[in-house]
Amino acid sequence: MNNQTAERIKQIKQSFRQMMDGAVAQSMRDKGVNYHLNWGATLPRLREMADEIGPDYDLAIALWKENVRECKILATMLMPPDEILPEVVDIWMDQIPSLEIAEQLSFNLWQYLPYAPEKAYQWLASEREYDQYCGFHVLTRLFMNGQEPNERGINEYVDQLLSALQGPYPSVRKAAMQSVVRFAELGLLYERLAKSALKSINLDFF
């Protein structure tokens, strides 16, 4: 990290104090979400800060390395999706500390990657909770944007969907159900596939 980036990190951290919300931070601690530092800053405030700063690869990399909730969330907002390499994506995935950060990564960054579908299916096939969680969240956003999977993608998605819905992670089951709703909205064929898949494990499509 060069001196200029280090100074910017210091200034950004100081600004978090002005956003401090003790109730939010305490609520997270009560739910077992622990960071070295957590100022409880709200997402809209962090988004305002990100918009003021603008996309910045080097700053995002430096912020992500900080074990501070707000730094990690801001990193997801500042990282340009077309600049982050797949290898760096893998490193960040390995370092996700909480479901909140997994969700922010999916919403702010992963869904915009040029190779988002490829990564999403890769994550679905993982046994790790955060990987699967991100995979379903990314596919949900892609389906919402009208991106239709090819035949191989459909088969892979349905297989992983059924596995996740019968899996051990409540967070992944919820993300999977959100994704299948958006999958069904792609058209009548997709709706029928979704209903048939859920029926096979005795779930009703709502």
JOFEN-V16441 format. One record per residue. N is the residue number from 1. PHI is phi in radians with two decimals (none if undefined). OMEGA is omega in radians with two decimals (NA if undefined). D_FIRST is the distance of its C-alpha to the first C-alpha in Angstrom with 2 decimals. Layout:
n={N N}
phi={PHI PHI}
omega={OMEGA OMEGA}
d_first={D_FIRST D_FIRST}
This chain:
n={1 2 3 4 5 6 7 8 9 10 11 12 13 14 15 16 17 18 19 20 21 22 23 24 25 26 27 28 29 30 31 32 33 34 35 36 37 38 39 40 41 42 43 44 45 46 47 48 49 50 51 52 53 54 55 56 57 58 59 60 61 62 63 64 65 66 67 68 69 70 71 72 73 74 75 76 77 78 79 80 81 82 83 84 85 86 87 88 89 90 91 92 93 94 95 96 97 98 99 100 101 102 103 104 105 106 107 108 109 110 111 112 113 114 115 116 117 118 119 120 121 122 123 124 125 126 127 128 129 130 131 132 133 134 135 136 137 138 139 140 141 142 143 144 145 146 147 148 149 150 151 152 153 154 155 156 157 158 159 160 161 162 163 164 165 166 167 168 169 170 171 172 173 174 175 176 177 178 179 180 181 182 183 184 185 186 187 188 189 190 191 192 193 194 195 196 197 198 199 200 201 202 203 204 205 206}
phi={none -1.38 -1.08 -1.12 -1.14 -1.06 -1.18 -1.15 -1.07 -1.05 -1.12 -1.10 -1.07 -1.11 -1.21 -1.11 -1.05 -1.27 -1.68 -0.97 -2.30 -1.07 -1.14 -1.13 -1.07 -1.14 -1.05 -1.15 -1.09 -1.09 -1.57 1.49 -1.62 -2.07 -2.08 -1.01 -2.39 -2.54 -1.51 1.27 -1.11 -1.35 -1.09 -1.04 -1.15 -1.16 -1.13 -1.05 -1.10 -1.09 -1.13 -1.20 -1.29 1.53 -0.97 -2.75 -1.07 -1.08 -1.18 -1.08 -1.03 -1.17 -1.12 -1.07 -1.26 -1.40 -1.51 -2.30 -0.88 -1.14 -1.11 -1.17 -1.12 -1.07 -1.05 -1.15 -1.48 -1.62 -1.17 -1.23 -1.07 -1.50 -1.91 -1.36 -1.41 -0.94 -1.14 -1.25 -0.99 -1.09 -1.12 -1.08 -1.05 -1.18 -1.86 -1.10 -1.63 -2.80 -1.10 -1.05 -1.19 -1.05 -1.18 -1.14 -1.06 -1.09 -1.32 -1.51 -2.33 -1.01 -1.13 -1.69 -1.06 -1.05 -1.98 -1.01 -1.06 -1.01 -1.16 -1.04 -1.17 -1.09 -1.19 -1.06 -1.39 -1.34 -1.64 -1.49 -1.02 -1.17 -1.08 -1.09 -1.02 -1.14 -1.02 -1.20 -1.12 -1.14 -1.11 -0.98 -1.16 -1.16 -1.10 -1.07 -1.52 1.44 -1.41 -1.63 -1.29 -1.37 -1.06 -1.11 -1.10 -1.07 -1.09 -1.16 -1.07 -1.08 -1.05 -1.25 -1.05 -1.12 -1.12 -1.17 -1.17 -1.87 -1.53 -1.53 -1.82 -1.01 -1.10 -1.24 -1.04 -1.13 -1.12 -1.13 -1.15 -1.10 -1.23 -1.23 -1.09 -1.23 -1.05 -1.14 -1.33 -1.25 2.72 -1.05 -1.03 -1.18 -1.09 -1.13 -1.08 -1.11 -1.09 -1.11 -1.10 -1.17 -1.09 -1.14 -2.05 1.11 -1.98 -1.58 -1.36 -1.70}
omega={3.13 -3.06 -3.13 3.13 3.13 3.12 3.12 3.10 3.14 3.14 3.14 3.12 3.12 -3.12 3.12 -3.13 3.13 -3.13 -2.96 3.06 -3.06 -3.12 3.12 -3.14 -3.13 3.12 3.11 3.13 3.12 3.14 3.09 3.12 -3.05 3.01 3.03 3.04 3.11 -3.09 -3.14 3.12 -3.12 -3.12 3.10 3.12 3.13 3.10 3.08 3.13 -3.14 3.14 3.12 -3.11 -3.10 -3.12 -3.10 -3.07 -3.07 -3.14 3.11 3.12 -3.12 -3.14 -3.11 -3.09 -3.14 3.11 -3.12 -3.08 -3.04 3.11 -3.11 3.13 3.12 3.11 3.14 -3.11 -3.06 -3.07 3.08 -3.06 -3.10 3.14 -3.07 -3.11 3.13 -3.14 3.12 3.06 -3.14 3.12 3.13 3.12 3.14 -3.03 3.14 -3.08 -3.03 3.08 3.14 -3.14 3.09 -3.14 3.13 3.07 -3.11 -3.05 -3.03 -2.95 -2.99 -3.09 -3.10 3.13 3.09 -3.12 -3.06 -3.12 -3.13 3.14 -3.10 3.14 3.08 -3.14 3.13 -3.09 3.13 3.07 -3.06 -3.08 -3.05 3.09 -3.12 -3.14 3.12 -3.13 -3.14 3.11 3.13 3.14 3.07 -3.13 3.14 3.09 3.12 3.13 3.05 3.12 -3.11 3.09 3.04 -3.05 3.11 3.12 3.12 -3.11 3.14 -3.14 -3.10 3.12 -3.11 3.09 -3.11 3.11 -3.11 -3.11 3.09 -3.07 -2.99 -2.99 3.10 -3.13 -3.14 3.11 3.12 3.13 3.13 3.13 3.09 -3.11 -3.08 3.05 3.13 3.08 -3.12 -3.12 3.13 3.12 -3.05 3.12 -3.12 3.10 3.13 3.11 -3.13 -3.13 -3.13 -3.13 -3.11 3.13 -3.11 3.08 3.04 3.03 3.09 3.05 -3.07 NA}
d_first={0.00 3.82 6.69 8.23 6.22 6.33 9.89 10.72 10.02 12.22 14.79 15.02 15.70 18.27 19.93 20.53 22.92 25.11 25.38 26.30 29.22 30.44 33.07 30.69 28.41 31.58 33.00 30.04 30.34 34.07 33.41 31.32 27.91 25.63 21.98 20.36 20.48 22.59 23.59 26.05 24.93 27.11 26.04 27.62 25.60 22.32 23.66 24.48 20.97 19.66 22.41 21.50 17.83 18.79 17.27 13.55 12.10 8.34 8.98 11.32 9.25 6.93 10.38 12.18 10.59 12.09 15.74 17.05 19.62 18.82 15.07 16.20 19.03 17.11 14.76 18.10 19.28 16.45 15.91 18.26 20.76 21.53 18.02 17.13 18.55 21.12 19.22 16.31 19.15 20.65 17.63 17.45 21.22 21.16 18.96 21.09 22.21 25.15 27.58 26.27 22.82 24.74 26.87 24.13 22.38 25.82 26.78 23.68 22.24 24.21 27.48 26.10 24.73 26.81 27.67 28.19 31.75 30.92 28.19 30.47 33.33 31.17 30.07 33.71 34.76 32.38 33.83 30.84 31.35 28.06 28.35 31.89 31.12 28.50 30.86 33.74 31.80 30.51 34.05 35.48 33.48 34.41 38.05 38.01 36.95 39.92 38.25 40.95 40.26 42.34 45.00 42.76 40.16 42.98 44.29 40.91 40.13 43.55 43.32 39.95 41.17 44.22 42.27 39.81 42.67 44.30 41.12 39.95 37.23 38.56 35.32 35.62 39.34 38.76 36.11 38.52 41.39 39.42 38.64 42.27 43.48 41.35 42.40 46.03 45.54 44.85 48.63 51.86 51.10 47.84 49.63 52.29 49.81 48.00 51.31 52.56 49.41 49.45 53.20 52.81 51.12 53.45 51.12 52.40 50.40 50.20}
